[in-house]
Amino acid sequence: MTCLSPDIEARLEPATRLPSLPAVVSELLALASNHDAPLTEFATLLSRDPALCLQLLRLANSPYYRRGSDPVICCEHAVTRLGIDGTLTALLGFTLVRDATRGPLADYWRRTLAAAHLIPAIAKVVNPRQPGELSTRALLREVGVLLLYSLNPNYFELIAKATTREQRLALEHQHLGFNRDQASTWLAQRWQLPPTLFVSHPIEQGGQQHGEWLDSICLELADELAGYCLDQDSDAIPAALYRFQRRINLDDDAQARLVDELAKRVETLPNLLASMLSPDNDIERLLVAGKQRLHGLTMSLAERLHHREDQLISLKRDNEALDERASTDALTGLANRAALEQRLEEMLEDAHARDKPLSVLFLDLDHFKPLNDRYGHRLGDIVLVNVAATLRDAIRDSDLAARYGGGEVVLALGNTPEPGALRVAQRLQQWLAEQPMAQVDQRPLYVSASIGIAQWQPGMDRIDAASLVEKADLQMYQAKQAGRACIS
């Protein structure tokens, strides 16, 4: 944990827009314009720029993208998690500064790029378990320097007299109140990044897991060799490798492979540095191009979001239509039997909770089967449709009318005691007697119904929907036995 004062943290906050290499930004914009560019090319490019790498990891490890997954610590995994849109969103807000390829800032980038370029050769031989993570850690090893430079453009002048890392740390604390290590640790906490990303100095083997100790030694070697390569002090490299071999007990065969792998990397280092630190990039042009590309991405995302919203609305309507069809009797438009069971259970739960009565009417059309046999099912369907319309007019919106099967219909009347249910049944009987439900040979066809009533009222034992319907069904059969067109 950092122990920086609130005042220092307030000063650091606006400095988190770290500068990027113009050459990397130029290549990024070219990649962004290529719709077929693979994500691996973005990962390779971003592994050469500490600021863009940090922005990428920040977004990839944010709560929205992480969602309980393990943290990502290398660019390849980050772009895979974010996808092309997320990657560009993280990167197109880049920051550029003038004179980025000259002076002390260029020296910082050379040292950082050289160490990140050499570390894969070391990891391949010594510790190949996570070479991408080691490359990222080499790139971000001294990222606190960028943060201090963003905070104070005269930073490099403040530490110009220092010749060792310890002296630079002391001068940073003297002039700024904190040093690069504290700044990078604060940044990791502020952006919720894995703290292992920022390894600024080697750790001792005692008390540390072997993997962590070995990683720190590899990073230390990469940084040391980077310095020798930049100083063109090739004579110092064999001695550094020998000390490294003895420190980790590397056998001679592995040491020989390490020398070969490093030789390949050292050979390509000058071209890499020349391309990454090219002074030929127009800062203003890159900034304008970045804004235009970000605007285009924003508009594209907005258009796709609008299209996705339209799709979701259409899908919701389709689902609602499917739900309605699944719960509705296709002929009458009343609820079907499955919907009756579910809705009646809900009405009963409400009645039990509120201590209110609930009545169920079981209605069966009299002589409906002979009617179908005599006049055909088409006429029977017309009768059912018209009876259903009559029933809907007889009940409230909060009540339920459901076709149970054949000529059977169930009505559920919430907050209705037995006298109220009886009045509804009598009104239905009267309407059926007065209103024809079909025409046969231009003559009106009237139908009657036998109705059974069952109810639950406060003070009774709890009852489920199926049992209440069964009780109403039994009452309906008693009405049939009483001569039909009766209420029981």
N, C-alpha and C positions, 0 to 999 in steps of 0.2 A: 504494500500500500504506500502511496505517496503521502508526504506530510507537507505539501505545498499550502501556503496560506490562501484564503479566498481572494486576496488581492492579486497574487501571482496567477491563480487559475483564471481570473477575469482577464488578465493581460494575455494569457496563452490562448484563450478561446478564439479570438479573431485571427490568430496566427496559424490555425489549423488548415488553411488553404495553402498547402505546400506547393512549391513550384515544380514543374515537370520539365523534362528535356524537350526542346523544340523538335528535334529529329524524331523522337518517339511519338509526339503529338502528330507530326506530319504523316507518319506511317499509319497511325491510328485512324486519321481521317480518310486515308486512302482505303484502309480495310473496311471502314464503316460504309463507304460508297459501293463496296463490292458485296452484293447480296448473297453471293455463293462462298464468301470467305469462311473457312472452317473455324470453329471456336479455338482450336489448338493454336492457330496463328495469333489470335488475340492473346492467349496465355503466354506464348513465347515472347511477344512484344512487351507485354506488361511486366514480365519478369526482369525488364531492364530499366524500369522507372519506379523508384521508391514511392513517390507521391501517388501515382496512378494505381500501383499495387495496393497501397493502403486503402484507397477509396474503394477498390474492388472488394477487398477483404472485409471492409467495414459493412458494405451492403450485404455481402454474402452471409455474414454472421449476425445480421440484424434479426430481431424477433420474427419479422414477417417471413424471411427466407429460411431462417434456421429451423423454426417450428419443432424443437425437440431433437433435431439431428445433431451429430457431432460437429464441433467447430471445423472450419476449413482453414488451412494454414498455407496453401500454395495456390498460385494463380490458376493452374489447370483445373483443380477441384472447384474453385470459385466460379469460373466461367461456366462450368458444367451445371452448377446449381442455379446460376442466374439466368442462363440462356442469353441469346443475342440482345434482346431488348433490355434486360436488366443490366447486362454488361455495359452497353452503350449509355444507359442512364447514369451509371456510376462514373463513367469516364469523360463524358462530353462537357462536364463542368470544370475542365482542367484550368490550371493557373500557369501563366508564363511570366518570366521576368527578363529584362534586358541584360545583356552581357552574361547570359547563362553559360556560354561556352568559353569564357575567358576568366582568368583570375582564380581566387581561392574556391569559388563555387564549382568551377570546372574541375579543380583538383579533387574536391569531395566526390564528384560524380565519377571521375576516373578510378579512384580507389574503390568506390562501392561497386561499380560495374566490373572491375577486374576481379574482385573477390567473389562476386556472384557468378562470374564466368568460370572461375577456377574450381569452385566448390563441387560441381558435379563429378569432376575427375577424381577428387578425393573420396566423395561418397560412393562412387562406383566400386572402388577397391576396398575401402575401410568399413563403410557403414551404408550399404545399399538399401536399407529398409524404407527410407523416406527421402530420396534425393530431392524431390520437389520442395519439401518443407525446408531442407537445409539451404537450398538456393534462395528461398524467400527470406530466411533468417539472415543469410549473408547480405542480401540486398538491404534489409532493414536494420542491420547491426548498429549503424550510427545514424538512424533516421532522426534522432534528437537534434542533430546538427541542422537539418533542414528546418525544424521547428524553431530553433533559436535564430536562424537566419531570417525566417519569415517574421519573427518578432522584432528583430533589430537588424536592419540591412548592414550595419557596421560591425556585425558579430565577428567576422573574420579578422578585422583590425584589432578587436579587443583581445584576441588570443594569439596574435601574430608572433609574440615573443616566446611562446611555449614550444618546446621541442619534444615533449613526451605527452602521452595521453593523460597521465596524472596531473601534469602541469596545466593542460588545457581544461580539465575538469575544475581545478582550483580557480583558474581565472574566470571561468564561466560563473562559478558561484560568487566570486568576488564582485563581478560587474553586474550580474543579472539576478542574483539571489537564489539561483538553482543551476543545475548542470544538465547536460544532454541526457544522461541516464534517467534523471528524475522527470525530465520532460517527456521522454518516450514512454516511461511507465505511466505517467498521467494520461497520455494519449491512448494507451491500451485500455485503461480503465474507462476513460471518457467514451470511447467508441466500442466498448465491450468486445475487445479483441483478445485472443489468447495471449497471456503474458509471456509465453515461451517464444513469441515472435521476436521479442527485443532482447537479444543477448549481446550485451555490450562489452563483456570481459569474460575471460575464462573462469571456470569454477574448479575447485579442488575435487579430487576423486573421493576423498574421505567424506562419508555421510551422504553421497549422492548416488543415485542409480547409475549403473554403468553406461546405459544408453545416453543419458543426459550429459554425463562427463565426456563421453566420446564425441558427442555432437559439438560440445564447446571447444574441444581440442581441434576438431576438424575446422571449425570456423576460425579459430585463432591462426591455424596454419594458412588458410586461404587468405586471410588479411595480411599476414606476414609476407607471403609470396607475392601478393598483389603489390605491396610496397617495393619489393625487390625488382619486379618487372617494370614498374613505372620509373624507378630510379636507374633502370638498366644495369642493375648490380647482379648479373647472373652468377658471379662467383659465390655469392652468399647463399644461393638456393640449395646446393648440395648439403651444406652444413645444417640448414634449417630442416631439410628432409631427414637427415641423420638423427637430429635431436627428436624429431617427431617419431621416427621408427623406434627409438629406444624408449620413448615415453609411453607408447601404447603396445610395445612388444610385438611389432609387426615383423613377420618372417621375411627372409630375403626375396623369395619369389613374389610375394605381395608387394614388397618395396619396389621391385623391378617393374611390376605392372603399374604401380602408382607413378613412377617416373615416366613411363611411356604415355600414360593417359594425360599427365600434366603437360608433357611436351606438345601433344596435339593441341591442347587448349592454349598454351602460351603462343604457339605459332599463329593462331587465329585472333589473338587478343588485339594486336595493333589495328587490324581492319575494323573490328567491332568498335573500338574507341573512336576511330576516325569517323565512322558513319554516325555514331551516336552523338558525337560532339562537333558535328559539322556546323560551321558558322553561317551557312548559306540559307537558313530558314528565315522567312519574313514573319516576325512575331505578330504584327498587326493582321496580316493575311490569315495566319493560323487562327487567331482569335475570332475574326469575322466568320471564317469557315466553320469553326466549332459552334458558334451561335446559330448559324444557319442549319447545320446538321442537327443540333439539339432541337431547334424549332420544328424541323421536318419530322424528327422522331416523335415529338410531342403531339403533332397533328395526326400522325399515323396511329399512334396509340389511342388518341381520342376517338378517331374514326372507328378503329377496331373495337374500342370499348362501347361505342354507341351501337355498333352492329351486334356485339355480344349481348347488350341489354335488350335489343329487339328480339334476339333469339331466345333469351330467357323469358321475356314476356310471352312470346308465342308458345314456348314450351310450357309455361305455367297455365296458359289458357287450354292447351291440349290436355294437360294433366287434369285440370279441373273438369274438362268435358269427359275425360275417361272416368274420373271419379263419379261424375253424375250418372254416366251410363251404367257404371258398375253398381250403383245404388238405386237405380230407377227401373221400374217396370216399363218395358219398351212399348207396350200397347196403351196403357192407361196414363202413363206419366206419374203414377203414384210411386211411393217408395216400394222397393221390392222386399222380399222376406228377410234377406240378409241385413238390409238397412233397418228394417223394423226391429230386429233383435238388438242391434247396436244402439239405435236411437232410444228404444224403450228402456234399455238398461241405464242409459244416461238420465232419462226422465225419472226413473225410479230412484237413482242415486240422489238426484236433486230433491225429490219428494221426501226421501228419508232424512236428508240433511236439513231441509227447511221445515219438516214436520207438516207437510201439506198433502191433501188427498190427491190420488190419481186414479182415473177410471179408464177401463178398456172396454170397447164395444166390438163384439165379433159379429159381423154381418154376413149372411149367406143368402144369395138370391134364390128365391123359391122356384122350383121346377126349371132350373137353368139348363140342366143336361137335356131334358126333353125338348126345350126350346132350340138348343143347338141341333139336336137330331132332326127336328121337324123343319127348321128354316135354314139350317146350315151355320157353319162357324163364322161366316162373314157377318151375318146379322147378330150373332152372339157377341162378336167383337164390338159392333156398334153399340149394343146395349151396355157393355162393360165401360166403354169410353164415356157414354153419357151418364151412367151411374157415378163414375169417378168424378166427373165435373160437378154433379149434384152434391157429392160428399165434400168436395173441397169448399163449396159455398157454405156448407153447414158448420164448418169448424174454424177456429182461429188460426192465425199464422203460426202460433207457438205450439199448436197441436200437430198430430201426426196421422196421416192416412196412408195405409200400405196395402197392396194387394197380397193376399196370403196364398192364393192358389185358386184356379178355376173361377167360380163366382163368389169367392170369399174375400172379404175386405176387413181389415182391423183398423179401428180408430183408437188413438191414445189421447186422452184429454187431461192435460196437466192442471193441477189445482182445481179439480172438479169433483165435488162430492156426489153421492149416488143420485140425489134429486136432480142435479144439473145434468148428469149423464142420461137420466131417464127422459128429460125434456129434449135433449138432442136426439135420442132414439125416436121419440114420438114425432118430432119435426121431420125426421127422415122418412118415417112411414107415411106421413101426410104428403110430403113432396112426391114420393114415388107413386102414391095413389092419384095425385093430381096431374103429374107430368108424364107424358108418354116418353119412353126411352128409345123408340124406333118406330118405323112405319112398315106395315105389311099389307101389300095390295092396297096402298093408299089409305089404310086404316091405322089409327094409332095403336101402338103396342105398349101396354102397361106391365110392369113387373112389381112384385112385392119381395120383401126380405124378412127373414127371421133374424132377430137380434138378441144376442146374449150380452149381459153386462157383468163385469167383475171389477173390483176396485181394491186399492190399498188405501187405508186411512190411518192417521196417527193413533197409536195404541196397539196396532196389530204387529205381529212378528214381521220381520223383514222378508221380502219375497223377491224372487228374480223374475226377469221378463218372461221366460218360457213358461213358468208356473202360472203367472197372471194371465197370459194368453190362453193357456190350457183351461183355466177356470172359466174364462169368458166363452170358450168353445163349448164347454159342457153346458153352460147356460143357454147357448144358442140351440143345442140339440133339444133341450127341454122346451124351447119355444117352438121348434119344429113339431115336437110331439103334441103340443097344445093346439095344433091346427094350422101352423104356418102364418106368416104375416103377423107374428106375435113378438112380444118383448118379454124376456125373462131375466 
